[in-house]
Amino acid sequence: MFKKIYIEITNNCNLNCSFCIKNNRKKEFISINRFKILLEKLKGHTNYLYFHVMGEPLLHPQINQLINLASKDYNINITTNGYLINKIKDNKNIRQLNISLHSFNLKYNKSLSEYMNNIFDCVDNLIVNNTYISFRMWTNNQYKEEIIKLIEERYNIIINGHTNISDKIFYEEDIEFIWPNLDNDYYNINGSCMGLRTHFGVLVDGSIIPCCLDSNGIINLGNIYNDDLDIILNSNKVTKMINGFKNNIKCEELCKHCNFYDRIEKRNGSDIDV
């Protein structure tokens, strides 16, 4: 059993954020039929699905149908940029909603107050249904102080780094990470990862990846629609990667260009994942 599995229901996005690595793959939306096959193949491997790798999950035209289908057997977590949040305002089947507030930018022709008020209204609806909410923010974001002020006014609370706003609402602040990329300037053969130990990901085309940061499927372990998942997860490649991580060694070239582990070691606090 894995703690979680990341499911990319689309690699399309409605924004063009400077901090995003983007992806050069064919843009797709998962079909309902393929999604049902995926849910069946993942049974027994996790209780928690995260609708996110690349793309904006709420852009999927059938997002609520996907949530409701998956929630019959899994707990559903969603990460969104918040711009389309009204699409899930009345959904009762979301376990946790992570909102990347650092996605806000005036270039998208929406005021900060309108953006945040839409989010607040949705949050009010969701917490009644016991959904956990995580407001997420990069420390270097240009709108950070303005956003914090609006949150403080809304909930009558002082935000100071990681803050529990209520028993269902959290604020999380973190430093920006370097997206793993074979062409970036970061390189370290030493380091660990929980990829393939506590989680893995499935891209919209069915490609299986070791973690949610392999945005272009460079470490392609197989395809969930064409291959046996148990055989993939017990393959020599996967076993080598896991043993390497346990011994603080990165076996794959893409992993050597990833600083996520270093960032975890240096930061204060931890990801809110209740």
N, C-alpha and C positions, 0 to 999 in steps of 0.2 A: 504493500500500500504506500502510495506517495502522499505527502502532505497536501499537494496541489498539482494540478495540471493546467497549463496555459493553453487556451483555445483561441486561435485567431479566426474570428468569424468574418472578418474582412481586413484587407490591407489597404483599403481606401481611407482617406482622411479629408476632413472638411477644412483643415487649417494648413499652414505652411510655417511651422515654428522653427526658429533659428537653432534651437537646441536639439532638434530631431535629426537623426541620421538619414531619414527617409528610407525607401526601399525601391529597388529597381526591378522588382518582380511584376509580372502581369497582375493588374488590378482585378480582384475577384470578390464576390460575396458568396459565402457558403449557402448551398441550397438546403431546403428543409429535409429532403430525402437523404442527402449526404450527412447532414447533421444528426439525423436519427441513427444512421450507421455508426457514426463516430461515438455517439452516446453509448451504444450497445458494446462497442469494442473496448471502451474505457471502463466498463463495469468491473468492479473488483480491484481496480488499480488506484482509486482515490474516492474521497467523498466531497472534494472541493474542486470546482472548475472556475478558472479565471478567464473571462472573455477579453483577453488582451495579449497581443504580442506587438504587432505594428497596427496602424490604422486606428480609426475611431469606431468602436463597436456600436455606438448609438446611431451611426450612419446607416447601419443595416436596415433595409425597409421592413424586415420582419423581426426586429429586435425583441419585441415583447413575446412573440410566439416562441422564439428560441429560448428565452428565459423561462417561460412557463413549461416548455417541453423538458428542459434540462432539470428544472427544480423538482421534478417527480422523483429523481434518484440522486441528485447532487445538490450541494449548497453552492449558490452562484455568487461570485464576486465580479465586479465590473470596474474597470478603470476608464475614466472619461475626461475629456478636456472641458466638459461642462456646457458647451455651446448648444447642445441638442438635448439638454437634460429634461425638458418638458415631455419628451417622448416616453419616458419611463415614470412619470410623475405618480401614476396610480397603480404601478405594479407592486404586488404584495409578495413577490417571490424572489427578492434580491436580499441575499445575506449581508453583503457589504458593498458599499459604493465608494470608490476612491476617486476624488476629484482633483485633477492636476491644475490648481489655480494659477500656476506659473504659465499656463497656456494663454491666459488673457493678454490681448494686445489691442490697442486702439485701431490698428490697421485693419481689423476685421469689422469695422463700422458698427460697433456696439459699445455703448458707454459702460463703464465699470459698474455703475449702480444698477443698470438693467441686467447685466451679466450676473451680478451677485444676487440680486433680488429673485431672479429666476431660479438660481441654485437654492437660495434659502426657502423658497416656496416648495420646491420639490423635496428638500430635506424634511420640512415639516410634515409632509405627507408620508414619506418613507419611514421615518422613525416611529410613527404610530403602528406600523407593521413590523417593528423590531429590526429594521435594517440598521446596520452600523454604518456610520459615515466617517470617512477620513479626508479632511481637507489637507492637500499636500502643496508644498511651496519650496522652490529653490531659494537658498539664502541670498543669492545675488540678483534676484528678480527686481526689475525696475519699478514694478507696481506693488511690491511687497508691503510697504508701510501703509499704503492706501487700503489694500485688501485687509490687512490686519485690523485697521481701524474700523472697517465695516463689520468684521466678524465680532470685534469687541463690543460694538454698539448693539448688534443684533442679539447677542447672548449675555450682555452685561458681565463681561469677564475680561481679565487681563491676559493677553497672549504672551508667553515667554518661552520661545522654543517649543519643544513638544509639550502640548497642553491638552489635558482632558477637559473638554468643554462641558460634557455631561457623560452619563453612563453609556450613551450611544454615539456621541459626536466627539471627534478628536481632531486636533491640529498637529500636523507633522511638518517639520522644517529640516531640510537636508542640503548638503552641498551637491552640486551637479556632478554627474559621473561622465567619464569618457566612454562613448559607445565603442565596443570592440569592433575593430576594423583592421584588416591586414595592412592598410596603408597609413595608419596613424603613427604617431611618434612614441607611443608608450610600448614598452617591451619588457617583460619579466617572466622568466621561465619558472620562478618559484611563486607559489600561491595556491590557495585552495578554492573550492566552490561547492555549493550544495546542489548544483546541477546534476541530474541523474541520481542523486541520493534522496532528495526530498521532493524533487519536481522535474518535469520536462515540459516541452511545448509541442504543439501541433499547428503548423501553418495552414493557411486557408486551402492550399492545394493538397493537404494531407501529409506533407513532409514532417518528419519527427526530428526535433532539435533538442539539444541538451538543456537549454535554458531560454528565458524570454528575451535575452539580449542578442541572440543570433538572428538579427533582423532580416538577413538575406538568405538564411538557410545554408550557410557555408558548411557547417558541420551537419550534413544531412545523413541521418542514421537509417533512413528507410521511409516508406510511405504507409500510413496506417490503413489506407484503403486497399493496398496491394500486398502488404506483407503481414506476417504474424507478429503482433506486438510483443509477445513473450520472447520470441526468438530474437527480436531486435534488442530488447532490454537485457538479454543474457549473452549478447554477441561479444566477441573478443574486443572490439573497439570500445564498447561501452564499459566493459570490465576494466580495460586498461585505463580509461579516463577516470573511473571511480577510484581505482587503486592509486593513481597518480595524485588525485586531489587529497586522498587520505594521507599521503606522504608529502604534501606540500609541493607537488610537482605538476606543472601544466603540460599535458601531452600534446594537445592540439595547438596548431599555430595561432588560430583565432583567439584562444584562451590566453596566450602569451601577450596579446595586444589588448587585454581587458584589465581595467584597474578597479573593478567593482569590489573585489576582496580587500584591496588596500584601503579603499574608501570606508568600508565597514569597520576596519580596524582603527581608523583615525577619528571617526565621527562620534558625536555624543548621542546617546539614545539608540533606538532601533525602530525598524519599520513597524507601524501599527497594523497588526493583522490579528484581529480578535476572533 
